[in-house]
Amino acid sequence: MHIHTCAETRKNAERVFESGHIADERNRIQLELHMLQTEITQYAAKSMRIYDDFCEGVISESDYRIIKGHYEAEHMAHLARIDELEAILPRLLPKYLTENPSIIEFEKFANSEELTRDMLTSLVNRINIDSDFSIDIQYRFAEEYEALRALIRGTGEQEDKVSACMN
């Protein structure tokens, strides 16, 4: 039964989180964040230095504008990258598993042998039946679950067990 496999997702994901892949990725992101934050703190000093160079006649006005534009573009790119990394990082932390709504809901029904109304309302958002009688089920936690599957897929471990849940 699929619900048994889905309820095992926490165990499978914990194995992945304990593996080197997730820890390595988490460390890489934290290092990149630190480097970007260092660059951002240096932005004001770099901007002030080029302004001083311009005022002292060391660089021309056109060079000042070009360099300042480059620094501003670099600064904005760093801020955008920090936003991206800060959005990814929580998914690489162990608490992602304990707070993941899809895992919590699946675990409620781990020992169920048949579909219940409570299970249906907790896990399914909508069921569409087309005129040709094809059925489309929209799961309530599909996005969260797909994000977790992507983490597991990234390591190549336990993908088959997890992919059976939402397919």
C-alpha positions in Angstrom: 0.0 0.0 0.0 1.3 3.4 -0.9 0.6 5.0 2.4 3.0 2.6 4.2 5.8 3.6 1.8 5.0 7.3 2.2 5.0 7.0 6.0 8.5 5.6 5.7 9.6 8.8 4.0 10.9 10.3 7.2 13.2 7.2 7.7 14.4 7.4 4.1 14.9 11.2 4.3 16.8 10.9 7.7 19.2 8.4 6.0 19.8 11.0 3.3 20.2 13.8 5.7 22.8 11.8 7.6 24.7 11.0 4.4 27.5 13.2 3.3 25.6 14.6 0.3 23.2 16.8 2.3 25.8 17.8 4.8 28.2 18.7 2.0 25.6 20.8 0.2 24.6 22.5 3.5 28.2 23.4 4.2 28.8 24.6 0.7 25.8 26.9 0.9 26.8 28.2 4.3 30.3 29.0 3.1 28.9 30.7 0.0 26.6 32.8 2.2 29.5 33.8 4.4 31.6 34.9 1.4 28.7 36.8 -0.1 27.9 38.6 3.2 31.6 39.5 3.5 31.5 41.0 0.0 28.3 42.9 0.9 30.0 44.4 4.0 32.9 45.5 1.9 30.6 47.2 -0.7 30.3 50.5 1.2 34.1 50.7 1.7 34.8 50.0 -2.0 32.2 52.6 -3.1 33.8 55.2 -0.8 37.3 54.4 -2.1 36.4 54.9 -5.7 34.5 58.1 -4.8 37.7 59.3 -3.0 39.8 58.4 -6.0 37.4 60.4 -8.2 37.5 63.4 -5.9 41.3 63.3 -5.8 41.5 63.1 -9.6 43.0 59.6 -9.6 40.1 58.4 -11.9 38.0 60.2 -14.4 34.3 60.8 -14.0 33.4 58.3 -16.7 35.7 55.7 -15.0 34.0 56.5 -11.7 30.6 56.0 -13.1 31.6 52.7 -14.8 33.2 51.3 -11.7 30.4 52.5 -9.5 27.9 50.8 -11.8 29.9 47.6 -11.7 30.0 47.7 -7.9 26.2 48.3 -7.7 25.4 45.5 -10.1 27.7 43.2 -8.2 26.1 44.2 -4.9 22.6 43.6 -6.3 23.6 40.2 -7.7 25.1 39.3 -4.3 21.8 40.3 -2.5 19.8 38.2 -5.0 22.0 35.2 -4.6 21.8 35.4 -0.8 18.0 35.4 -1.1 18.2 32.2 -3.2 20.6 30.5 -0.8 18.5 31.4 2.2 15.5 29.9 0.6 17.3 26.6 -0.1 19.1 26.3 3.2 16.1 25.5 5.5 15.4 22.4 3.3 18.9 21.1 4.1 18.5 21.4 7.8 17.4 18.4 9.9 14.4 20.3 11.3 13.0 20.3 7.7 12.0 16.7 8.4 10.4 17.3 11.7 8.4 20.3 10.4 7.6 19.0 6.9 3.8 19.0 6.7 3.7 16.1 4.1 5.6 13.8 6.4 3.5 14.7 9.4 0.3 14.0 7.5 1.5 10.7 6.0 2.7 9.5 9.4 -0.8 10.0 10.8 -2.0 7.2 8.5 1.0 4.9 8.6 -1.0 1.9 9.9 -4.1 2.4 7.9 -5.2 -0.5 5.8 -7.9 1.3 3.8 -8.8 4.8 2.6 -10.8 6.8 5.2 -12.6 10.1 4.9 -10.1 11.7 7.3 -7.2 10.4 5.2 -8.8 11.7 2.0 -9.4 15.2 3.4 -6.0 15.4 4.9 -4.0 14.3 1.9 -6.1 15.2 -1.1 -6.9 18.7 -2.2 -9.1 18.0 -5.2 -10.2 15.1 -7.4 -11.2 16.0 -11.0 -13.1 13.6 -13.2 -13.1 14.6 -16.8 -15.9 13.8 -19.4 -13.8 10.9 -20.7 -13.7 9.6 -17.1 -10.0 10.2 -16.6 -9.2 11.0 -13.0 -6.8 13.7 -11.8 -5.9 13.8 -8.1 -4.4 17.0 -6.7 -2.5 16.2 -3.5 -2.5 18.7 -0.7 1.3 18.5 0.0 2.5 17.8 -3.5 5.0 20.8 -3.6 6.5 20.0 -0.2 6.7 16.4 -1.0 8.3 17.0 -4.4 11.0 19.2 -2.7 11.7 16.3 -0.3 11.9 13.9 -3.2 14.3 16.2 -5.0 16.6 16.1 -2.0 16.5 12.3 -1.9 16.9 12.1 -5.7 20.0 14.3 -5.5 21.7 11.5 -3.5 20.4 8.6 -5.7 19.2 6.8 -2.5 15.7 5.5 -1.8 14.2 7.3 -4.9 12.1 4.3 -5.9 10.4 4.0 -2.5 9.6 7.7 -2.3 8.5 8.2 -5.9 5.8 5.5 -5.5 3.9 7.7 -3.0 2.8 10.5 -5.3 2.7 8.7 -8.6 
